[in-house]
Amino acid sequence: WRQAREASRFADFAPALERILELKRRESEYVGYADHPYDAHLDKYEPDTTVSQLSPLFAELRRATVDLLARLQGAPRQADRSVLEREYDEGKQWAFGEDLLRAIGFDFTAGRIDRSTHPFSTSMGPGDARITTRMASTDLAMAMFGTLHEGGHALYEQGIDPELARTTLGRAASLGIHESQSRLWENFIGRSLPFWQYFLPPLRDLFPIQLYERRLAEFVRAINVVRPSLIRVEADEVTYNLHIILRFDIERRLIEGQVQVRDLPDLWNALMQEYLGLVPPNDRDGVLQDIHWALGLFGYFPTYTLGNIYAAQLWTALRRTYPDLDSRLAAGEFGLVLGWLREHIHRYGRLYWPVELIQRATGEAPTPVYLVRYLNEKFGSLYGLAPVGAA
């Protein structure tokens, strides 16, 4: 895969992927499934999740997202992220990232942060949650939101009930639930106006030249730019799920034999055109961009979008609990969010499967309704769109 990607030639990788796919299909039969062979792979990462459950959820989310994206692209108010692309001292960025982690409740006596090429989070065991982030001197957002994202993962690990330590229950309920925690802190909180009402003044103190007289609303629009892109890991909050749904659509067809490996580049490009209005110029920026299939990680991609769906539902329930949440976040009261997550998600570890955990926390089964509503309300406001259904 690495060599094929460097050369941008899918044909060089195709024989290996055909062998991997053959093994994954055999795995489906050995593990067993009720309705769809892809269910055997979904279950490894999101227990008790099936194609029949995900297909309508993802179809509704895709339709609503494509519609929102079209409206945003024709919006009267467009965002500009150039303020984030000036020269920002990396030492000051690092110090600010540590301040962000302390503010949201990361325990540095039970974890640490380091630098890496690609951000990740891992736990060495109870009381040892480690994260990494990446940064660039000409992209202020990269380190800030990478740190918040991985910090959300670490807060989950630090919040699992110690009594469950070193048992089969002393770990996260699923990858989707894990992703819900990182996405909630990175996007629902970290890219919100109340968050930056609190944090923009100290950030401006660190970078007075770059952020001199930068208005709050302008800064918040800059960190929420919506712009379709070819690369999943660079996607914005609105378009990210389209990248995942594309991969879900392809994976399940591969596993069930509807699609052959040789057809992947053309299928990939066709779906990119349909979902995002873009066509990759080469295999490197298209079908070869992710390493997951080379690692045999079929069934993994859907957990990213499930994380967003769960996060929106948890965010809605949290706001019901605290009607004055915006003003409290603007005052720096992030502990109330962490306390709510500790009570409803973190402490349970794997006592409950994902669907039951979300039902207990929010009062209903997972649904994309809240994510669709959140994206429309947030970005409609940022881009100056009339509310959906308004005359």
Secondary structure, DSSP 8 states (H G I E B T S, - for coil): -HHHHHHT-HHHHHHHHHHHHHHHHHHHHHH--SS-TTHHHHHHHSTT--HHHHHHHHHHHHHHHHHHHHHHHT-SS----GGGGS---HHHHHHHHHHHHHHHT--TTSEEEEE-SS--EEEEETTEEEEEE--BTTBHHHHHHHHHHHHHHHHHHHHS-GGGTTSTTSS-S-HHHHHHHHHIIIIIITTSHHHHHHHHHHHHHHSTTTTTT--HHHHHHHTT-----S-GGG--TTTHHHHHHHHHHHHHHHHHTSS-GGGHHHHHHHHHHHHHS---SSSTTTTTS-STTTTT-TT-THHHHHHHHHHHHHHHHHHHH-TTHHHHHHTT-THHHHHHHHHHTGGGTTSS-HHHHHHHHHSS---THHHHHHHHHHHHHHTT---TT--
